[in-house]
Structures are given as structure tokens and as C-alpha cells.
Amino acid sequence: MKKIKVLHMYADMLDLYGDSGNMEVIRYRCAKRGIECEVDTYSVDSEKPDFTSYDMIYIGGGADLEQQHISADLLKCREGIRAAYEGGTFLFLICGGYQLMGKYYRDADGNDIPGLELFDYYTVAPSSRRKRCIGNIVLRTEITGVPIEVVGFENHGGQTQGIKTPLGEVLYGNGNCSKSRYEGYFEKNVIATYMHGPCLSKNPELSDYMIGYCINRGADEMQELEPLDDTLEKECRKVMLDRLLTK
């Protein structure tokens, strides 16, 4: 199997609720299958890499202050990230990373933080910082071809609107907006979500969807991933599903 190259952007600033742990999960699940996984990091004022050389670009979550700090630097990366996305690089985006790929993020003070405008959605925070979407969340998604329930933890004030292709339907929690029906954003090579946790530790199917996409990107013949023993992960998730969905 081929080597997977991942670029983890702003790991030193966007690591809300252990989001960097998602990269540990990707590494672990690749290693269990004998897949080499190289994870490079990029941060403010680093030398700009060739974004198109990566199979996946990952951006985690952060508060308004961190988003303001990286905004100008991220805009300098716009064309490189766009070229990578259009060339098939997978984009995995959590919370702040999710918001900044849209048109803009308007904070609680009414200040606009410009996004990269890769996608048509936009995010507006309520003027009161007390109005937040906080707590456990359960989605039903069919990105793998069959319905699965995924669990995570959300904590965001921003209300993301204009989503045409969500990641999943909300079964418990809020989602893109307070009490909304859907959460996240999805394309064949994009998963964007407010789920922290890190979310991949609880949802091996999401990890394997991305790993499978990366190893088959540009391949002449599709390769199936070797199944792993996910008994523990699924039992842990079942505990949460029973707690949240059983009345």
C-alpha cells in the first residue's frame, strides 16, 4: 500500500478539546495495517509547503482569538489549499477549521474574520457569548454507504448557515446551528464538523473512510482496507448512544 502524507496545520494553536488526537488515531489505524503515514506540521510564518503534495490537510478547532491570530496567514495559503482541494486532497476540518473554509466568520463583537471561500457557507456568532451549542452530539450519516451513528462533543457559539451537503442528521444535540436538523459539511474529499473529542477515537468508520480515500487516490485499482478489531471503540460508543438516545 502507498504512503499517506498528511499536513496538520496550526497544531500549536488549534487543538481545542484534544483535536490533535485525531492525527494519533489516523497514525494508529494506518500502522495497524502496515500503511506508512507521514504527518507534517505547518504554523504561522512557516515556509509554505506544496499543498498539492499531500493526501490530507487537517485543521483543528480554536476559539475566536486563535482564529484571529491565524487568519492573515491562512489567507496567504488560500491558492495552495484550493489547488490541493481541487486536485483531490482530502480536507478534514474541525470547528474553527470548518468555519474558516467558508465565506467568513462573524464573531460576537460583529467583526468579520475572512474565510478562504472554498465553500459557500458562512458562520455568525450571537452577540451574547452565553448563547452556545454545548454538549454531546449524535449524528446519523451515510457517507460510508450505510447508515451509522457517530458521537462527539460540540462547543461553539458560531451558527453555520448555507450548508447544502451536511455530514449527517442530528439525532441528539444542536448541529450547525442551535437545535438544527443537520451538522457538518461533506463532499467526497471533505469532512467538516463541530465534533471534538477527538471525534475519530469514537468513530472508526470516519477514520477508515478518510484512510481508504487517501490510499486509493489516483490508484488504478481500488484497495480494500484490512478490517481492524474495533470492539472496544464500538462498545464505548454504544454506551454513549444508549445514554443519549434511550429515553
Summary of the structure (lengths in Angstrom):
residues: 247
radius of gyration: 17.2
end to end distance: 45.2
largest distance: 52.6
contacts: 831
relative contact order: 0.16
helix: 30%
strand: 27%
